[in-house]
Amino acid sequence: MINFGGAGSYGAAVSIPEFDAALAAASDEVHDLALRARALVLDVLPADVLETIDGTDIGYGWTRGYKGTICVSSVYARWINLGLPNGVDLPDPAGLLQGTGKKHRHVRIASLADLDQPAVRGLLEASSAANPRPATPNRVDHRQNEGFFGRE
C-alpha cells in the first residue's frame, strides 16, 4: 500500500506518478475517469483526508484501514466504482448505489456523464458527513500539491 503521511497524520495526497503507476494497466479512458473521480472526491471531502493506494484501489479517509474510510475508487477494465463503506445507510433518491454487502455500496462510473450526475456528489457529501474527522492536532491541506491532472 502506498501511503503518504505518518501515523495519525491527515492530508497526505498521493502524487501523480504513484497514481499513474497504480493505473498503469487501465485504458486512457478509464485513467481519465479515475483522475476526474479523484478531482471530485478531493473537491468534496475535507482537505485533510488521507489518500492511499492499495493495488488499483484509491482510498480516502481518516485512517489507513477500512474503518476510517470515507470512499474508495476501484479501477476495472471499462469503469471505476466509487465505493462507500457506509453506503447502505446513505440516502440515495437517484438509486445509484449498487451492491449487496452488509454495509458497503458502490456507484459504477463508466462515463463522464455518470460521474457528472449531481447525485454522485451528494452521495460523497453524505458519506463524508457520516464519517466525521477524528480529533487530532496534525492536519495538512493536500490541495497544496500541484499537478493533479496530466498523464505523461
SVG drawing of the C-alpha trace seen along z (x, -y; Angstrom):
<svg xmlns="http://www.w3.org/2000/svg" viewBox="-35 -25 41 34">
<polyline fill="none" stroke="black" stroke-width="0.4" points="0.0,0.0 1.3,-3.4 0.6,-5.9 1.9,-9.4 1.6,-10.5 2.9,-9.4 1.0,-7.6 -2.0,-9.7 -1.4,-12.4 -4.1,-13.7 -3.9,-15.4 -1.4,-13.2 -2.0,-13.1 -0.7,-10.5 1.5,-12.1 0.6,-11.7 3.4,-9.3 2.1,-6.9 -1.4,-7.4 -0.4,-6.7 1.6,-3.6 -1.5,-2.2 -3.5,-2.7 -0.8,-1.6 -2.9,1.2 -6.0,-1.0 -7.1,-2.3 -6.7,-6.0 -10.5,-6.4 -10.6,-4.7 -7.5,-6.5 -9.2,-9.8 -12.3,-8.7 -10.2,-7.8 -8.4,-11.2 -11.7,-13.1 -13.2,-11.0 -10.2,-11.8 -10.7,-15.5 -14.4,-15.3 -13.6,-13.3 -10.9,-15.8 -13.2,-18.7 -16.0,-17.2 -14.1,-15.7 -12.3,-17.8 -8.9,-19.0 -7.1,-16.9 -8.2,-13.4 -5.6,-10.7 -5.3,-9.3 -3.8,-5.8 -3.3,-3.3 -3.6,0.4 -3.3,2.1 -5.8,0.4 -7.9,-0.9 -7.5,-4.5 -8.9,-5.1 -9.9,-8.4 -10.4,-8.6 -9.1,-9.3 -7.0,-6.1 -5.2,-3.6 -7.7,-0.9 -11.3,-0.3 -12.7,-1.6 -11.8,-5.2 -12.6,-5.1 -15.0,-7.7 -14.8,-6.4 -12.7,-4.3 -12.2,-4.4 -11.7,-0.9 -10.5,-0.6 -11.8,2.0 -11.2,2.7 -14.0,0.5 -15.2,-1.5 -14.5,-2.6 -16.5,-2.1 -16.9,-4.8 -17.3,-2.7 -19.0,-4.0 -18.3,-1.8 -21.5,-3.1 -23.5,-3.2 -26.4,-1.1 -27.1,-3.9 -26.9,-6.8 -29.9,-8.5 -30.0,-7.5 -33.0,-9.1 -31.5,-8.7 -31.0,-4.9 -27.3,-5.0 -26.0,-2.7 -25.3,0.9 -24.1,3.9 -25.3,6.5 -22.7,6.2 -23.7,5.8 -22.7,2.0 -20.7,1.2 -22.3,-0.1 -20.8,-1.5 -21.7,-3.7 -20.5,-2.4 -18.9,-5.1 -18.5,-4.1 -18.5,-7.6 -18.0,-11.2 -21.8,-11.6 -22.1,-9.1 -19.6,-11.0 -21.2,-14.4 -24.5,-13.4 -25.3,-15.7 -26.4,-12.7 -22.8,-11.3 -21.5,-14.5 -24.5,-14.2 -23.5,-10.7 -19.9,-11.7 -21.1,-14.6 -23.4,-12.3 -20.6,-9.7 -18.3,-12.5 -20.9,-13.8 -21.4,-10.2 -17.7,-9.8 -16.5,-12.9 -12.9,-13.7 -11.5,-12.3 -9.9,-14.8 -6.2,-15.4 -3.9,-18.3 -1.9,-17.2 -3.6,-18.3 -2.2,-19.2 -4.0,-20.6 -3.4,-18.1 -4.7,-20.6 -1.3,-22.4 0.1,-19.7 0.4,-20.7 -0.4,-18.8 -3.4,-16.5 -4.0,-16.1 -1.8,-15.1 -0.7,-11.6 2.8,-11.8"/>
</svg>
